[in-house]
């Protein structure tokens, strides 16, 4: 791997341009690119392309001088270039933004924020009888008291030490507020509420 990376650097210097390597993840995509760890470390940038049962997407897996983690959904557009001697179509494709997702709201950054938002959405949707749920809910509104939201999120943070879960839950909720996924508001009685956006 060291020889390959050194050759890529030499080629980059000779052409004064960009060297693009195409690589595969292993069977467990969460572990990243297969092979030696020096491969990913040596890259200035990495774009990861994935295909699921419902969509195709590319995301910035690494950006030396920029933000990573940004995901963009796309679709393939088929183009007929002509026909071969047997009369079969010769085709190729280009990528285009997925129309259904052009105006879709992005996901929160990181698994912790995503998990926190998910548990809030699930709880608010389940609040048909607020007294039984143990949470104060404004009638006809998708919000709960901030302190109740903190406790709710803290209960899901199993990996954190118990004495740090409340502070981490507050941090996650504040980050979701800054990202525009929830809205923290204070009412006339100085009670802070967590509203789903």
C-alpha positions as CSV (number, residue, x, y, z in Angstrom):
1,X,0.0,0.0,0.0
2,X,2.9,2.4,0.8
3,X,4.3,1.8,-2.8
4,X,0.9,2.5,-4.3
5,X,0.4,5.7,-2.4
6,X,3.9,6.9,-3.2
7,X,3.3,6.2,-6.9
8,X,0.0,8.3,-6.7
9,X,1.9,11.2,-5.2
10,X,4.6,11.0,-7.9
11,X,1.9,10.9,-10.6
12,X,0.1,13.8,-9.1
13,X,3.3,15.8,-9.2
14,X,4.1,14.8,-12.8
15,X,0.7,15.8,-14.2
16,X,0.1,18.7,-11.8
17,X,-3.5,17.4,-11.4
18,X,-5.8,15.1,-9.5
19,X,-5.3,11.4,-9.0
20,X,-8.6,9.6,-8.3
21,X,-8.6,6.1,-6.8
22,X,-11.7,3.9,-6.9
23,X,-12.0,1.5,-4.0
24,X,-14.5,-0.7,-2.3
25,X,-15.7,-1.0,1.3
26,X,-15.7,-4.4,2.9
27,X,-18.8,-6.5,3.7
28,X,-19.3,-4.3,6.8
29,X,-19.5,-0.8,5.2
30,X,-19.4,0.9,8.6
31,X,-15.7,-0.1,8.9
32,X,-14.8,1.9,5.8
33,X,-12.4,1.1,3.0
34,X,-10.9,-2.4,2.9
35,X,-7.1,-2.8,3.4
36,X,-4.4,-1.0,5.3
37,X,-5.4,2.0,7.4
38,X,-2.7,4.2,5.8
39,X,-4.9,4.2,2.6
40,X,-7.7,6.4,4.0
41,X,-5.3,8.5,6.1
42,X,-3.3,9.4,3.0
43,X,-6.3,10.8,1.1
44,X,-7.0,14.5,0.9
45,X,-10.6,13.7,0.3
46,X,-12.9,10.8,-0.1
47,X,-16.4,10.5,-1.6
48,X,-18.5,7.4,-0.6
49,X,-21.2,6.2,-3.0
50,X,-23.9,3.9,-1.7
51,X,-26.9,2.2,-3.0
52,X,-29.8,0.9,-0.9
53,X,-33.1,-0.7,-1.8
54,X,-34.7,2.7,-2.1
55,X,-32.0,5.2,-3.2
56,X,-28.5,6.0,-4.4
57,X,-26.5,8.6,-2.6
58,X,-23.0,10.1,-2.3
59,X,-21.4,11.6,0.8
60,X,-18.2,13.3,1.7
61,X,-16.5,10.7,3.8
62,X,-13.4,12.8,4.3
63,X,-12.5,16.4,3.4
64,X,-9.0,17.7,4.3
65,X,-10.0,21.3,4.0
66,X,-13.8,21.2,4.3
67,X,-16.8,19.7,6.0
68,X,-17.4,16.0,5.8
69,X,-20.5,14.0,6.4
70,X,-22.7,15.8,3.8
71,X,-25.0,13.4,2.0
72,X,-26.6,14.0,-1.4
73,X,-29.2,11.7,-2.9
74,X,-29.1,11.2,-6.7
75,X,-30.7,9.1,-9.5
76,X,-29.4,7.8,-12.8
77,X,-30.7,9.2,-16.1
78,X,-30.5,6.8,-19.0
79,X,-29.4,8.1,-22.4
80,X,-29.7,6.3,-25.7
81,X,-26.6,7.0,-27.8
82,X,-27.5,5.0,-30.9
83,X,-27.9,1.4,-32.0
84,X,-25.3,-1.3,-32.6
85,X,-25.2,-3.4,-35.8
86,X,-27.8,-5.8,-34.4
87,X,-30.2,-2.9,-33.7
88,X,-29.9,-3.0,-30.0
89,X,-29.7,0.4,-28.2
90,X,-26.3,1.7,-27.0
91,X,-26.9,3.4,-23.7
92,X,-25.1,5.3,-21.1
93,X,-26.2,7.2,-18.0
94,X,-25.6,10.5,-16.1
95,X,-26.4,11.4,-12.5
96,X,-29.0,14.0,-11.5
97,X,-30.5,15.2,-8.2
98,X,-33.3,13.0,-7.0
99,X,-36.4,15.2,-7.6
100,X,-38.2,13.8,-4.6
101,X,-35.3,14.8,-2.4
102,X,-34.4,18.2,-3.7
103,X,-36.4,19.9,-1.0
104,X,-36.0,17.2,1.6
105,X,-34.7,18.3,5.0
106,X,-31.2,17.0,5.7
107,X,-30.6,14.6,8.5
108,X,-29.0,15.9,11.8
109,X,-25.2,15.4,12.0
110,X,-24.0,12.3,13.7
111,X,-25.8,9.2,15.0
112,X,-26.3,10.7,18.5
113,X,-28.3,13.7,17.2
114,X,-30.3,11.5,14.8
115,X,-31.1,9.1,17.7
116,X,-32.1,12.0,19.9
117,X,-34.4,13.5,17.3
118,X,-35.9,10.1,16.5
119,X,-36.9,9.4,20.2
120,X,-38.4,12.9,20.4
121,X,-40.5,12.4,17.3
122,X,-41.7,9.0,18.5
123,X,-42.6,10.3,21.9
124,X,-44.5,13.3,20.7
125,X,-46.4,11.1,18.2
126,X,-47.4,8.8,21.0
127,X,-48.8,11.5,23.3
128,X,-52.5,10.9,22.9
129,X,-53.0,11.0,26.7
130,X,-50.4,13.3,28.2
131,X,-51.1,12.5,31.9
132,X,-50.4,8.8,31.3
133,X,-47.2,9.6,29.3
134,X,-45.9,11.7,32.1
135,X,-45.1,14.7,29.9
136,X,-46.7,18.1,29.7
137,X,-47.9,18.7,26.2
138,X,-49.5,21.8,24.8
139,X,-52.9,21.0,23.3
140,X,-52.7,20.7,19.6
141,X,-49.0,21.3,19.5
142,X,-46.0,19.1,18.8
143,X,-43.9,20.1,21.8
144,X,-42.9,18.9,25.2
145,X,-41.2,20.6,28.1
146,X,-37.4,20.9,27.6
147,X,-36.6,19.2,30.9
148,X,-38.8,16.3,29.9
149,X,-37.0,16.1,26.6
150,X,-33.7,16.1,28.4
151,X,-34.7,13.2,30.6
152,X,-36.1,11.3,27.5
153,X,-32.9,11.7,25.5
154,X,-30.7,10.9,28.6
155,X,-32.5,7.6,29.0
156,X,-31.2,6.5,25.6
157,X,-27.5,7.3,26.2
158,X,-26.5,3.9,27.5
159,X,-22.9,4.3,26.3
160,X,-22.4,7.4,28.5
161,X,-21.6,7.2,32.2
162,X,-24.8,7.9,34.2
163,X,-23.4,11.1,35.7
164,X,-22.8,12.6,32.2
165,X,-26.1,11.6,30.4
166,X,-28.1,14.7,31.4
167,X,-25.4,17.2,30.2
168,X,-24.9,15.2,27.0
169,X,-28.7,15.2,26.4
170,X,-28.8,19.0,26.9
171,X,-25.9,19.3,24.4
172,X,-27.6,17.2,21.8
173,X,-30.9,19.1,22.1
174,X,-29.1,22.4,21.8
175,X,-27.3,21.2,18.7
176,X,-30.6,20.1,17.2
177,X,-32.0,23.5,18.0
178,X,-29.0,25.2,16.3
179,X,-29.4,22.9,13.3
180,X,-33.1,23.9,12.9
181,X,-34.5,20.4,13.6
182,X,-36.2,21.5,16.8
183,X,-37.1,24.8,18.3
184,X,-36.5,25.8,21.9
185,X,-38.9,28.4,23.1
186,X,-39.7,30.1,26.4
187,X,-43.4,30.8,27.3
188,X,-44.8,33.6,29.4
189,X,-44.3,31.6,32.5
190,X,-40.5,31.3,31.7
191,X,-41.0,27.6,30.9
192,X,-38.7,26.3,28.2
193,X,-40.4,24.1,25.6
194,X,-38.9,21.8,22.9
195,X,-41.0,22.0,19.7
196,X,-40.6,19.7,16.7
197,X,-40.0,21.7,13.5
